[in-house]
Each structure stands twice: as C-alpha cells, then as structure tokens.
Amino acid sequence: MGMGAVRFGVDDLANLRFAISPLWETVASYHAALDPGRHAIHLPWVRKAVALLRDAGLAELTAPLRALPLTPPPRCPLAEIEEELALLPAPPEFGDAVRAWWQAAVQPYWPRIRAVLEADIVYRTRQLAEDGIQQVFAHLHPGMRWVGDSLVSPDLPTSGPDLDGAGITLAPTAFATRCHLLIGDGPAPPAVVYPTRAAGTLWERRDTSGDGLARLLGRSRAQLLTYTSSPATTTQLAARTGLSLGAVSQHLAILREAGLVTSHRYRREVNYAASDLGIALLERA
C-alpha cells in the first residue's frame, strides 16, 4: 500500500481544530452494519442495526448510502445533523437516506456516542497543550506518524491536499477502524477522521447502583458520578438519570466542591467530567 501525506505550513498548524460529525457517524455506522464482521467491538449495536435492515422499507430507503462512503468535512466543532445534511452533494435522496438511518439506528444512542467522542477530544486537547502537536499526531492511529512537516499514513491519498493556510480538522469516530481524509467543495478545511479512544466502552452496561458508593455519596450523586466518566452536560445527565435539571445542578455543585467532578465551558455548553479523584473512587467502588 502506498504512503500518503498531508504537508503543513505554519498557518496550518495554528489552525488545527477538533470536531464531531453526526453525519459522518451516521454514514459510517451504516457501512458498519453492512459489514458486521469487521466491527465486533460494536456487537450489541450491530445486532440491532442488522435487524433494522431486515425491514424492507428501511433497507430500500437507506440503500443510497451504499454509494456514499465519505462525507463532506465538518464545518463547526459541534454541528447538528440537519446542519450537515445541508452540505450533502446531490442527488437529494442522500439526505433522505441519511435522515432515515440516523433516526432509526444512531439518534437513540447519540448521547452515549457523543460522550465518548467528546472525551477523546478532551484527551487530545490536553495532550496538545502538554506535549505538542507532534505527539497528538503520533497517537491518533498506529499507522499515522509525523515526519518533518507532514502527516504521513497509508490511509491518506498519495497526492495530499494543499491546505494553503486553512488548517485541518481532526474528528474522532466510533465507527471506523482506520483513518479517512474528508475533502469538500466548500470553505471548510479538510478533515482527518480517526478511530476514537475507548470505543469499546460504548455498549458497556453500567451498574449505577453500587451500594458502597451510594452509601458514601447518596444514590443520585453516585449515579451522576458514574455518568461523568465521560464528559456530559447537565441536560445529558438529566436525560440519563431521570433527575430534574435543578437536582442535577445541585448534586454536581456538591461533587465539584468535593473535588470529584470538574467542569469546562465550550461556547454555550458546560461539560462535567469526573476528576482523577472521582475516577479513582469509581474504580475502587
């Protein structure tokens, strides 16, 4: 297999971004359902997805996705599916096919998928701040490495794109085993999609009723701490636990004061994540 490369200039390194693409995850998950043997890590989800495709109506509606292996690069860090659907190339049935598969197979699980992808981005941005961009690229995927001023991988095209100072977007994905380069016709810079960390935790059954931890913290706080093992907003935590937004905010404030949870703001969202102390407590429990 030939080795491809993307060459970076100074401005390109300064314009490194991270993003999550629900459009990519939808299309990639569809192809995973067509080839379940290569995606054993998603077996609990794959079983349900394959069963969905036995429905003749859904199978016919989503069939155009077979001809859509790649998607346009994401334009913003936290795009919504409808925003990205507007960027799809013609013919128009691509949009209908994506929307149908999204609603049937991805949307019900999107909060947990997004949480894993957000946790990966938190990890990479911390690595970028502490170790620099070369270490970020060196650990994206075993087949990828940084050589001189270029990102090199057999997954990249042999005639890589000219970034021309626009930079590049890095997008973690749960439904891919190798890296992909996404190039669009619009103003969005190219994107490298890479397999996320901790994809194997996506379908784990979490026991949120550990008696020891519940006796220590109270059942609701123990449950919230469990669900912050990946970053989550108060809205996401309320949906997962069944608690009201007010109750979630109160419990998070107490967990934060105790040093068990940290928070970070991105635009209008505040994400909460278990601290090192909180994770250690979860592992001990």
Secondary structure as GFF3:
##gff-version 3
##sequence-region A 1 285
A	DSSP	beta_strand	4	7	.	.	.	ID=ss1
A	DSSP	alpha_helix	10	14	.	.	.	ID=ss2
A	DSSP	beta_strand	16	18	.	.	.	ID=ss3
A	DSSP	alpha_helix	22	34	.	.	.	ID=ss4
A	DSSP	three_ten_helix	36	38	.	.	.	ID=ss5
A	DSSP	three_ten_helix	40	42	.	.	.	ID=ss6
A	DSSP	alpha_helix	43	53	.	.	.	ID=ss7
A	DSSP	alpha_helix	56	62	.	.	.	ID=ss8
A	DSSP	three_ten_helix	63	67	.	.	.	ID=ss9
A	DSSP	alpha_helix	81	85	.	.	.	ID=ss10
A	DSSP	alpha_helix	93	101	.	.	.	ID=ss11
A	DSSP	pi_helix	102	106	.	.	.	ID=ss12
A	DSSP	three_ten_helix	107	109	.	.	.	ID=ss13
A	DSSP	alpha_helix	110	131	.	.	.	ID=ss14
A	DSSP	alpha_helix	133	138	.	.	.	ID=ss15
A	DSSP	beta_strand	145	147	.	.	.	ID=ss16
A	DSSP	beta_strand	150	153	.	.	.	ID=ss17
A	DSSP	beta_strand	168	173	.	.	.	ID=ss18
A	DSSP	beta_strand	180	182	.	.	.	ID=ss19
A	DSSP	beta_strand	191	195	.	.	.	ID=ss20
A	DSSP	three_ten_helix	199	201	.	.	.	ID=ss21
A	DSSP	alpha_helix	211	217	.	.	.	ID=ss22
A	DSSP	alpha_helix	219	227	.	.	.	ID=ss23
A	DSSP	alpha_helix	234	241	.	.	.	ID=ss24
A	DSSP	alpha_helix	245	257	.	.	.	ID=ss25
A	DSSP	beta_strand	261	266	.	.	.	ID=ss26
A	DSSP	beta_strand	269	274	.	.	.	ID=ss27
A	DSSP	alpha_helix	276	284	.	.	.	ID=ss28
###
